[in-house]
Amino acid sequence: MLRLAWCRSTSRNRCVEPARLLTAAFSGACSSQQSSGGIFRCFRPTPHPPPPSDRSLLSLSEPAYRLSPSVFMSMASGDTGPSSTPHRHTNRLAKEKSPYLLQHAHNPVDWYPWGQDAFDKAKNEDKPIFLSVGYSTCHWCHVMERECFENEEIGKFLSENFVCIKVDREERPDVDKVYMTFVQATSGGGGWPMSVWLTPNLRPFIGGTYFPPRDHRGRPGLKTVLTRIMEQWQNNRPALESTGERILEALRKGTSIAANQEENPPLAPDVAKRCFQQLAHSYEEEYGGFRDAPKFPTPVNLMFLMTYWSVNRSTSEGVEALQMALHTLRMMALGGIHDHVAQGFHRYSTDSSWHVPHFEKMLYDQAQLAIAYITASQVSGEQLFADVAKDILLYVSRDLSDKSGGCYSAEDADSVPATGGPEKREGAFCIWTASEVRELLPDGVEGATGAVTQADIFMHHYGVKEQGNVAPEQDPHGELQGQNVLIVRYSVELTAARFGVSVEKVNEILASARAKIAEVRKSRPRPHLDTKMLASWNGLMLSAYARVGAVLGDKSVLERAVQAGNFLKKHLWDAEQQIILRSCYRGDQMEVQQTCPPISGFLDDYAFIICGLLDLYEATLQTEWLQWAEELQLRQDVMFWDDEGGGYFSSNPSDSSVLLQLKEDQDGAEPSANSVSASNLLRLSHYTGRQEWLQKSQQLLAAFSDRLSKIPIALPEMVRALMAEHYTLKQIVIYGQRDAPDTADLLTTVNSLFLPHKVLMLVDGAADSFLCQRLPALSSMSQQGGVSTAYVCQDFTCSLPVTDPLELRRLLLDSNTDVQAE
């Protein structure tokens, strides 16, 4: 049963009115859908519309739709290993490295990858382009492939009448953003798979998302849509082209983000307060999170709330902000969105209580959540949060890590059930029946009240029910019928009291049971693993390893952070051309492979890696990472900075195939690269003494003034950067030897506290060191009494030196009090 694609109307205040021609081209069967947010969502809705992705929180949404299991009879899994049956078709995508493109390598469609060959063919043959964009673990990308792109008739029609281009949105976010902006503007929403029709010169004229293969209840399927497009192309082409050009020009004007030369950023306290108020308005008090359902982790919101508390600790709003963040993180950790058996977090929850997730696991979620949880441990002192952060890193190191030190992109939500059969089902790898649990955990529990087994305790604690614990409204297609998604229903203390055993005994039983269940789960068919390694997401993960390792003082985690840094420099940095590369891939022999030619990095690749390197420096105090961060920032400025309007373009303006030069203005599932860059510039200006970077940070924030002033909830990460610029970063300088015990004691004190507005640096007395060369004022510092010494400075006006960790702690906390006074 097909369902209506979910979408939210955009709120960017810059959408153009959909072209009348689109209505004319798709009038009749589709016309009744025009008022519901998109003329292309032409298939019957079911009563429970699927939730969106928050990849772009206020506007576009990834259709995380659910379909009857019968659809998945031979759905592409994304696995690229040898097939036991010969393929009837093989197209150009077989030569690609992207797991998503390889999923389509045997469609009966004459697919091209994005590139000059496809563009030349379209121009030479004067054909329109059909552009299809998705990603490897996208549920409905698989569905559209199975229904449409594996269909011989549709494949033939596409190949004969269009130049067909397939794009992995994670490989080419620049292409995706341009055409998604068009789809949003002309239909009121967007998502993946994205389907757009272009002129031979790449101008879009019609776009949508998912299409069913055939007409359904008076609404056109893909075959009908393709036929009507060809009719319009042949009979009404000038109107199509001129309308597409007008829309593109309107988008070019409407998406412009710039500041006047003399414009200043808005006042941070006002913007931060408004951001807090907007988040508080959307906060759901019972289970935490923002909105009722579906619920997303949104680490950018949580990090903002904890930062807001750090400068407003004595106010009721500050206390409320901290409560919102900690309650949300706690409820997520207890919920089914958290994998209690094999660690890590699923993509989002379909319900308000964080119970039934969309089971996809994304690397960028793991990275940001690890940081959010370790930050929560700093501000609260609760061991729970530190344990969750460690569990996330355990999952990534075990299941998403390549031997090279890089991290893979994602695990799919769908897999073949353990009972067998060809049909992939949502969550099959992760769910349990009560009988399975009883069979796995039959042993009795000595000393318990009555005849109690380990299964009884486990099932009580994790909400396992005989009939399954998934409500029918959360499972409209019956994929989870009779199954259980583990969710912590009771505290360990209450579970212990219920069965009359000690808390220690319950903890022991639960840990043993989780280990047994994890072993059984290993034998199940695994979901598809997207082994693409992206520079940006690995940059986020570098930050996670560094931050968690520093707070915990865990050498093994810090070693993994260094390994991640080395991976980026070895495999995703072209030293000859001085550019970051977007991606690399796991080969058949487990080696790291690269496309030919490689894809050059985008703004988020630079910004996230630079942030990761700064975090890695603060965690290890090895200046090689600081030096590389400086080098990358200089390259980023050359490649992406907008000299006229301030801020950074998302892609290199020199690429003529990218029609719109966009500046991402939303912190969604990932922070925007401009938000991260604003902080990077500020931090680097304090490490290097480069005042031009402080000025660039201010110009960037000024460019986004309108967005920050009116809808700061759209940019919580940038609000954090604005706050850091306003309150001025404190320099915490440790003068001592890096491996000395007294240095370690001072560093432990610094790392135990959440200090969002600080830079940490180590000086060892060498006059020719990286820092001393750039910051001559450091040369005036010295050790006191021959022991490691700490200085807390602002604009290199420093406090008296301290050598005692407790005294340093008091000094740092006092400086936070000073910030509140400001």
LINDA-V539120 format. One line per field, one symbol per residue. phi: phi as a letter, one per 40 degrees, with the letter a starting at -180 (. if undefined). Layout:
# LINDA-V539120
phi = ???
This chain:
# LINDA-V539120
phi = .cbcccabccbcfacccdcccccccbcgcccccccbhicccbaccbcbccccccdbccbcbccccbbddcccdacccgcbccccbcccbabcccccbcdccccbcbccbccbccicdccccccccfbcbbbbbaacbcdccccccccbcccccccccdccbbccbbbccccbcccdcccccccdccbgaaibcbbbbbcdcgccbaaabcbccbdafgbcccccdcccccccccbacdcdccccccccccccccccbabcdccbccccdccccccdcccccccbccbggbgcacbbcfdcccccccccccbbccbccccccccccccccccccccccccccbggbccabcbccgcccccdbbcccccccdcccccccccbgccdccccdcccccccccbbbccchcbccabccbaccccggcccbdgdcbbaccccccccbcccbcgccgcbbccdcccccbgcbdcgbbcdccacbgcbcgbbbcaccbccccccccbgbcccccdccccccccccccccdcccccdbcccbccccccccddcccccccccgcccccccccccccdcccbbbccccfbcccaaacccbgccbbcbcccccbdccccccddccccccccbfccdccccdccccccdcccbccccbggbccbcdccccccbcbbcbacbcbcccccccdcdcccccccbgcccccccdcccccccdcccccbcccbccccccccccccgcccbbbbicdccdccdcccdccccbcbcbabbabbbgccccdccccbdcccccacbggbdbbbbbbffbbcccbbcdcccdccccccccccdcc
